[in-house]
Amino acid sequence: MKVCGMTFTETTQKGGIVIGKVMVLTFSDSEENVMNKILSYLADEQTIERVHIPAEPTLSIRNLEIRPQRRQILLDGQEVILTTREFDVLYYLARYAGQVLTARQIYEAVSGECGVCDYHSIESSIYSIRKKLGHDVILTVRGYGYKFNKEM
């Protein structure tokens, strides 16, 4: 039996005894069987954490519109397809339009990781954004970082 990468475990301790619960989904499970397993697993839960995602405002800067709720970019009214990373980088820079941000600041904001920074991924994303939206959308501040050009 091949086991899928989805394994859920839960352990609690009652009277010194560890009680565990495991759900394993396999490649051979039908879609209905997978859903039944998940629903059965969740039915035993007492509380389900609800996550509130605040509505982010649409940013409109000249001929560019960034719609974060839809993860959509419009340039002169036409949709431009960006990768997830490109969208995150562009939106972060646009939220702080005119402010110079280092590659490290951008990386930590869009990846949620601190410490080791993959500067190349930020440079690559900015290169791709410029190809898709125009070179003047993001400016390079030599020796420091990048800024969204609100005067584009």
C-alpha positions in Angstrom: 0.0 0.0 0.0 1.4 3.4 -1.0 0.8 6.1 1.5 0.1 9.6 0.4 1.9 12.5 2.1 -1.2 13.3 4.2 -1.0 11.8 7.6 -2.8 13.5 10.5 -1.9 12.6 14.1 -3.4 13.7 17.4 -2.2 12.6 20.8 -3.7 13.3 24.3 -2.7 12.0 27.7 -5.3 10.6 30.0 -4.2 9.2 33.4 -0.6 8.7 32.2 -1.7 6.8 29.1 -1.0 8.4 25.7 -4.0 8.0 23.4 -3.3 8.7 19.7 -5.4 9.1 16.7 -4.0 8.7 13.2 -5.6 9.2 9.8 -3.8 8.0 6.7 -5.0 8.7 3.2 -3.8 6.4 0.5 -3.5 6.8 -3.3 -6.0 4.0 -3.8 -8.7 5.9 -1.7 -11.6 7.2 -3.7 -12.5 10.8 -3.5 -15.6 10.0 -1.5 -13.6 7.8 0.9 -11.0 10.5 1.4 -13.8 13.0 2.2 -15.5 10.6 4.6 -12.2 10.0 6.4 -11.5 13.7 6.8 -15.1 14.5 7.9 -14.9 11.6 10.4 -11.6 12.8 11.8 -12.9 16.4 12.1 -16.2 15.3 13.7 -14.3 14.3 16.8 -12.7 17.7 17.3 -14.2 19.9 20.0 -13.1 23.2 18.5 -12.0 24.3 15.1 -9.9 27.4 14.9 -11.3 30.0 12.6 -8.8 32.3 10.9 -9.9 35.8 9.9 -8.2 37.1 6.8 -8.5 40.8 6.8 -9.7 42.4 3.5 -6.7 44.1 1.8 -7.5 47.2 -0.1 -7.2 47.3 -3.9 -4.3 49.5 -4.9 -4.6 51.7 -7.9 -1.6 53.6 -9.1 -1.9 55.3 -12.4 -2.6 52.6 -15.0 -1.9 49.7 -12.6 -4.5 48.1 -10.4 -3.6 45.4 -7.8 -6.5 43.4 -6.4 -5.1 41.3 -3.5 -8.4 39.5 -2.7 -8.5 38.1 -6.2 -4.7 38.1 -6.6 -5.2 39.9 -9.8 -3.2 42.6 -11.6 -4.7 44.9 -14.3 -2.5 47.0 -16.5 -4.4 49.5 -18.6 -7.5 47.4 -17.8 -6.0 44.2 -19.1 -5.2 41.3 -16.7 -1.5 40.4 -16.4 -0.7 36.9 -15.0 2.0 36.8 -12.3 3.4 33.9 -10.3 2.6 33.8 -6.6 6.0 35.1 -5.7 5.9 37.9 -8.3 2.4 39.0 -7.0 3.6 39.0 -3.4 6.7 41.0 -4.2 4.8 43.5 -6.3 2.0 43.9 -3.8 4.5 44.4 -0.9 6.5 47.0 -2.8 3.3 48.8 -3.9 1.9 48.9 -0.4 5.1 50.9 0.5 5.2 52.8 -2.8 8.1 55.3 -2.9 9.8 53.7 0.1 13.2 51.9 -0.5 13.2 48.3 0.8 16.1 45.9 0.9 15.9 42.5 -0.8 16.1 41.0 2.7 13.0 43.0 3.9 11.1 41.9 0.8 12.1 38.3 1.2 11.1 38.1 4.8 7.8 39.8 4.2 6.7 37.6 1.3 8.2 34.3 2.5 7.6 34.7 6.2 11.1 33.4 6.9 13.8 35.2 8.7 17.5 34.6 8.7 18.9 33.0 5.6 17.7 35.1 2.6 17.4 33.9 -1.0 18.2 37.2 -2.6 18.3 35.7 -6.0 14.6 34.7 -5.9 13.7 38.4 -5.2 16.0 39.6 -8.0 14.5 37.0 -10.3 10.9 38.0 -9.3 11.6 41.7 -9.9 13.2 40.9 -13.3 10.0 39.0 -14.3 7.7 41.7 -13.0 9.6 44.3 -15.1 9.3 42.1 -18.2 5.5 41.8 -17.7 4.6 45.3 -16.5 7.4 47.5 -17.7 10.9 48.4 -16.6 9.9 51.6 -14.7 7.4 49.9 -12.3 10.1 48.9 -9.8 13.2 51.0 -9.5 16.6 49.8 -8.2 18.3 52.0 -5.6 21.9 51.1 -6.2 23.6 49.6 -3.1 20.5 49.4 -1.1 17.3 47.8 -2.6 14.2 48.4 -4.6 11.2 50.7 -4.6 7.8 50.8 -6.3 7.7 53.7 -8.7 4.5 55.6 -7.9 5.2 58.1 -10.6 5.3 55.5 -13.4 
